[in-house]
Amino acid sequence: MSSAANSAEIEIQTEDNGTFQNIIRHIMSFKDNPISILLIRHPPVRTSIEASNQRQVPLHSGAKAMLVCQKNTDQFTLVILPAHLSCDTKKIASVLSIPSSKLRMANEEEVRKITGCIPGAVPPFGALFPQSVKTLIDTKMSQSTSHPPPLTFNPHVELFSVNDPEWPNDLANATLPEHAHQDRTDCINFNIGLRTISCSIPFDDYLRVLGEQNYFICDISK
C-alpha cells in the first residue's frame, strides 16, 4: 500500500462520528413533518470537486462549510456558500461588524475542537456542533440547488443504511426519512460530519434542521 493510502486510512480512523450522530438524532426528531434526506457512503473526500464527483451532482450544489474566527478572541462563526464560490472576508467582517483585519480562518485544531470533525467533513450546521456557533449562509446558496445524487451510483458509492456502524445505537429501530425525490431540483449536498458520508437535503428542510434562530442569510461570497 502506498504512503498516501496509508495516510488516508489513518485519517479515516481518527474521525469521530459524534457530530454525525448528533445531527442524525436531531433530523430524526422531526416526526410530525419529517425531513427528506438522502445519505450516501463514498470514498473519503476533502475537496468540493472530489465530493461532487463522488456524489454525481453539480459542483455549485455543494454547501461548503468554513469556520472563521475573530482574532484574539474565542468567537467563531460558520460560513456556508456554494462550493464553486469563495468567501469574501470583507463581506463576512462587515456582517460581523468587525474590521476585516480582525478575521481569520480557523486552524485544523480549532476546527476539530469546535465542530468535532476533521477538515473536509464539516457539515453546515453550526448550532449542532459540540460548541454551538452562529451560521452565516450566503444568499446564493438557495439559488445553487440541484437534483439529489442519482440512485445509480459510481462503483465505490452506496446508499447509507441504518445498519451501518456510524448510525446511532439508540436509533437502531428507526427508519430513515423518505429519500429526497429524484425529480426535485431544490437539494443541497454536503459531507455530514464524516468525509465518507454525504447528505442531500432540500434547502428549506436544511433551514428547518438548522433552526431559524441559528442562522443569518447574507451576501458573503465572491
N, C-alpha and C positions, 0 to 999 in steps of 0.2 A: 504493500500500500504506500502511496506517495506521501511525502511530508504534509502536502496541502490537504490530502484526505484525512490524515491523522488529526490535523489542526481542526478541520471541520467537525470531526467526530467528537473531539474534546469539547468544542463549543456547544454542541447539542447536549452533551451530558451535563454541562454546567447550567443549562437553562432551568428556571424554576417555573412550574406551571401554576403557581398560586394566583397570579393575576388573571390568567386564562380562566381558571375555575371560578374566581370571584365574579368575573364578567358573565360567565355562563349562568351562575346562580341568579344573578340579577335579571338576565334575559328571561330565564325560566319563571321568574316571579310574576311576569305579566300574563296572568291566567285568563282574565276576562276578555282581553283583546291581545292575543299572542303576537309576539314579534316574529316576523318572517325572516329566517336566515338560512343560508346555505354554508356549510362548513366543509372544507376540503383539506386533505393532507397531501403535502408535496415535499420534494427535497428542500433542504434548508436554503432560504434566500435572505439576502441582506439588502440588495438594491431594489429600487422600484421597478427597474427594467427586468431584472431576474424574476421578480414576483409576477409582473403582468404576463410574462412569457409562460410561467407555470400555470397561472390561472386561466390563460387564454382569453383575456379581456383587454380592452384598450388601456394604454398607459394612463390616460387622463382620468380614468375612473378610480385609480388608486388614491386612497386617502393617506397622504404622507404625514406622519406624526413626528414633530420635532420639539424637544424640550429646551426652553430658553431660561436664562437666569438673569436677574438684576445683579450686577457686580457688587461685591462686598455685602451681599445680603443672602438670606435663605429663601428669597421669593422666586419661585419657579412658576412657569406658565407653559402649557402645552399648546402648540400651534398646529393647525391642521390645514393642509392645502392640497390641491390636485397634484398628483405625482409628477406631472410634466412641467410644473412651475417651480420657482424658487421663492423662498421667503424674502420679504423686504424688511430689513431690520429697522429702517427709519419709520415705516408704517407701523410696525409692531410696537416700537418705542412710543410712538405718538398715541396709540391706543392705551398703552400702559401709563401714559403721562410721565415719561422719563426721557432724558436725553438719549439718543441712540448710542452714545459712547458708554452708557451705563449698562448696555445689553450685551450678553454673550451667549454662545451655545453651551449647554451643559456638557460636561465631560462624561466618559463612559462610567466612571464610578458613581457619579451623580444620577445618571440615567438608571442604573441598577437600583440605587437606593430609593429613588422617588417612584419609579414605575414598577419595579420588581422584574424587569425584563432586560435582556441584552439588546444593544443597538440592532436595529433591523426587525425587531419583534414588537416594538412599542405600538399598542393599539390606540385609537383616537378617543379614549375615554378617561380624561384626566381625573374625573370625580371618583373613578373606581380603582385608582392606584392605591398602594399601601400608604402613600402620603398624598392625599387628595390635592389636586391643583385645578385652577380655572382653565378652561379650554377656549381658545380663540379659533373660530372656524372661518376660513376665507370665503368670501361671498361667492367665488366662482365654484366652490365645491358642489353646491346644489345644481349647478349647470353642467357638471362634469360627470354625470352619471352614465351608466351603460346597462347592458344586459348582465345577468349573473354568469358565472363560468358555465360553459356547456357541459352537460352530463356525459358527453363522450369525451373522456379525459385523455390527456397525454399518458404515455405508458407508465410514468412514475407518479401519477396523481390518482388519488382515490377519494371517494366520499367518506367523510368523517362519520364515525358511528358512536353511539352511547356506550358501546362495548370497548372502545379504545381506551388505553390505560390513562390518558390525560383527563378523561371525563370524571367529574366529582363523584366519589363513592356514595355520598348522601343523596345523589340523584340517580342511583342505579336503576330505579324502576320508572324513571321519567321517559317521556318520548320527545324527541327533538321537535321544535315547532315546524310547521309546514315549510318545505323548501321554497325559496324565492322562485316564483313562476318564471319559466324560461322566456316567456314572451314580454316580460316587463323590462323597461329600459331606465328605471329610476334607482338602480343599485350603485352603491359604492363598495369598494373592495379593499381589504387590508389584512395584515397579519394580526392575529388576535391574541397577542401575548407570547407567542412562540414562533420561531422562524419557520416552522414546519406546518403550521395550520393557518389557513386563510378563511376569512369570513366575507360573505357577500350579503348585503342588507339594504333594503330600500332606505333612501336618505331620510325620509320622515320617521321611519322606525328607529334609525340611528339616533335621531334627536330625542325620541321618546326614551330610549335606553339611557342616554346621557343625562337627561333631566333638564328642564327649561331653565332652572336657576343655576345651572353649572356651565353654561356656555354663552359666548357672545359672538355673533356673526358680523364680520367686518372685513375690510379690504386690507389684506396683509401679504399679498403675493406680487410677484413681478415676472 
